[in-house]
Amino acid sequence: MKKIYACLLLGVLSQSVWALDAADQQRLSDIQQRWAHIQYEIPQDQRADAFEQLSSQASTFTRERPAVAEAWIWKGIVTSSWAGAQGGLGALGKAKDAKADLEKSLSLDPQALQGSAYTSLAALYDRVPGWPIGFGDSEQAEQLLKQALQLNPEGIDSLYFWGDHLYRQKRYAQARDALQKALQARPRPGRESADAGRRAEIAALLVDVNKKLK
C-alpha cells in the first residue's frame, strides 16, 4: 500500500494565491513550504510524523476558513502525502479523506490554484486501488487531468501528472512529450525546493519512459 501512495500529490503547488487576503496567503505559503521540506528534504522514515503535524495545521486552516478553496486543496494534498508516508491499511482511509477535501474545494471554486484540485484528485484516482478495495479509476483520472490542463496547460504539476497517467496507460510516446514539456515549465518564485523535487521526479520517470520506447 505504501508504494501505491508514494508519489501521491507530490506538490500540486500553486502558481498564484492572488485571490486570498494577505493573512491567508501567508498561511497557505507556510503549509506549502513545510510540505516541500518534508517531502523532499527529510528522511523517508521521518515523513509520516511530520505530515501528521502538518495535517493538523492544514485542518485548522479549513476549520477557521471553511470557504477558502485553496485551504481544502492543501488539506487534501497533505493528507494524501501523509498516507503515502505511512502506508499500510490506514493509507486508504486517508486517501478517501483527501478525496473528500479535494471535492469540497471543487464545490467552492474549481479554478482555485489554477485547477490544482483536478490534478490532485486525478492523482488519487490513478493510484488508489480500484473496486472492491478502493475508488481508483483510470478513466476518471484522465477526465480530471484534461480539465486540469484546460486551466493550466503549461504547469509543471498538471503536465507531470498527465505524463505519469499516460505512462501508466502505456502511451509512452505521448508520456515522453508531456514530461519533456513539463521540464520547460517556468520556475515558481518561492517554490524552488518544490520545483527541484518535481523536476527530479520528471527526470526519473523519463528514464523509464525512454526504456519502454527502445
C-alpha positions in Angstrom: 0.0 0.0 0.0 2.8 2.3 0.8 4.2 2.1 -2.7 0.9 2.9 -4.2 0.8 6.2 -2.4 4.5 7.1 -2.5 4.0 9.5 -5.4 0.6 10.8 -4.4 0.2 14.5 -4.9 3.8 15.4 -4.7 3.2 19.0 -4.5 0.5 20.1 -6.8 1.6 23.6 -6.0 0.1 26.9 -6.6 1.2 29.4 -9.2 -0.7 32.3 -7.6 -2.7 33.0 -4.5 -3.8 36.5 -5.5 -7.4 35.8 -4.6 -6.6 35.3 -0.9 -6.0 38.1 1.6 -2.5 38.7 2.9 -3.0 36.6 6.0 -4.4 33.6 4.1 -1.6 33.9 1.5 1.0 33.7 4.3 -0.8 30.8 5.9 -1.0 28.9 2.6 2.6 29.6 1.8 3.7 28.3 5.2 1.9 25.0 4.5 3.4 24.7 1.0 6.9 25.4 2.3 6.6 22.9 5.1 5.2 20.3 2.7 8.1 20.7 0.3 10.6 20.4 3.1 9.0 17.2 4.4 8.6 15.6 1.0 12.0 16.4 -0.4 14.4 17.2 2.3 13.9 14.9 5.3 14.5 11.2 5.6 11.6 9.0 4.5 11.2 7.3 7.8 10.5 10.7 9.4 7.9 11.9 7.0 4.8 10.3 8.4 5.1 12.1 11.8 6.0 15.3 10.1 3.0 15.1 7.8 0.7 14.3 10.7 1.8 17.5 12.3 1.3 19.5 9.1 -2.1 17.8 8.7 -3.2 19.4 12.0 -2.1 22.8 10.7 -4.0 22.3 7.4 -7.1 21.1 9.3 -7.1 24.2 11.4 -6.9 26.3 8.3 -10.0 24.7 6.8 -11.9 24.9 10.1 -11.2 28.6 10.5 -11.6 29.5 6.8 -14.1 26.9 5.5 -15.0 29.0 2.4 -11.4 29.1 1.2 -11.0 26.6 -1.6 -7.2 26.7 -1.5 -7.2 25.6 2.1 -9.2 22.5 1.2 -6.8 21.7 -1.7 -3.8 21.8 0.6 -5.6 19.8 3.3 -6.1 17.1 0.7 -2.5 17.3 -0.5 -1.1 17.0 3.0 -3.5 14.2 3.9 -2.6 12.1 0.9 1.1 12.7 1.4 0.7 11.5 5.0 -1.0 8.4 3.6 1.9 7.8 1.3 4.5 8.2 4.1 2.5 6.0 6.4 1.5 3.1 4.2 -0.5 0.1 5.4 -4.2 -0.2 5.8 -4.6 3.3 7.1 -3.4 4.8 3.9 -6.7 4.0 2.1 -8.7 5.8 4.7 -6.6 8.9 4.4 -6.8 8.7 0.6 -10.6 8.8 1.0 -10.4 11.8 3.3 -8.1 13.6 0.8 -10.7 12.8 -1.9 -13.4 14.5 0.1 -11.2 17.5 0.8 -10.5 18.0 -2.9 -14.1 17.5 -3.8 -15.0 20.2 -1.3 -12.5 22.5 -2.9 -14.1 21.9 -6.3 -17.5 22.7 -4.9 -16.2 26.1 -3.7 -14.0 27.1 -6.7 -12.9 24.7 -9.4 -10.4 27.2 -10.7 -8.6 27.8 -7.4 -4.8 27.5 -7.7 -5.3 27.1 -11.5 -7.3 23.9 -11.1 -5.0 22.1 -8.8 -7.8 20.2 -7.2 -8.5 18.5 -10.5 -4.8 17.4 -10.8 -4.7 16.3 -7.2 -7.9 14.3 -7.4 -6.8 12.7 -10.7 -3.6 11.6 -9.0 -5.7 9.8 -6.4 -7.9 8.1 -8.9 -4.8 7.0 -10.8 -3.0 5.5 -7.9 -5.6 4.2 -5.4 -6.6 0.6 -6.0 -9.9 0.1 -7.8 -13.1 -1.6 -6.7 -13.6 -3.5 -4.4 -10.6 -2.3 -2.4 -10.7 1.4 -3.3 -12.1 4.0 -5.6 -9.3 4.0 -8.2 -10.5 4.7 -11.8 -8.1 5.5 -14.6 -10.9 6.8 -16.9 -12.0 9.3 -14.2 -8.4 10.3 -13.7 -8.0 11.1 -17.4 -11.1 13.2 -17.4 -9.9 15.2 -14.4 -6.4 15.7 -15.9 -7.9 17.0 -19.1 -9.9 19.6 -17.0 -6.7 20.5 -15.2 -4.8 21.0 -18.4 -7.5 23.3 -19.7 -6.9 25.6 -16.7 -3.2 25.2 -16.5 -1.7 23.8 -19.8 1.8 24.9 -19.1 2.0 23.9 -15.4 4.8 21.6 -14.2 2.4 19.7 -12.0 -0.5 19.3 -14.4 1.9 18.2 -17.1 3.8 15.8 -14.8 0.7 14.0 -13.7 -0.6 13.9 -17.2 2.7 12.3 -18.3 2.6 9.9 -15.5 -1.0 8.9 -16.4 0.0 8.3 -20.0 2.9 6.2 -18.8 0.5 4.1 -16.7 -1.7 3.6 -19.8 1.3 2.5 -21.8 1.0 5.6 -24.1 4.8 6.1 -23.9 5.4 8.5 -26.8 2.7 10.8 -25.5 4.0 10.5 -22.0 7.5 11.5 -23.2 6.1 14.6 -24.9 4.2 15.7 -21.8 7.1 15.1 -19.5 9.6 17.0 -21.7 7.1 19.9 -21.8 6.9 19.8 -18.0 10.6 20.3 -17.8 10.2 23.5 -19.7 7.7 24.9 -17.2 8.5 28.3 -15.8 10.1 28.3 -12.3 7.8 29.3 -9.5 9.2 32.1 -7.3 9.5 31.0 -3.7 8.9 27.4 -4.7 12.5 26.4 -5.5 12.5 23.3 -3.4 9.2 22.0 -4.7 10.3 22.7 -8.3 13.6 20.9 -7.8 11.9 17.9 -6.4 9.3 17.8 -9.1 12.0 18.0 -11.8 13.8 15.1 -10.3 10.6 13.1 -10.4 10.1 14.0 -14.0 13.6 13.1 -15.0 13.3 9.7 -13.2 10.0 8.9 -15.0 11.5 10.0 -18.3 14.2 7.3 -17.9 11.5 4.7 -17.5 9.5 6.1 -20.5 12.6 6.1 -22.7 13.3 2.5 -21.8 9.9 1.5 -22.9 10.4 3.3 -26.2 13.6 1.4 -27.1 
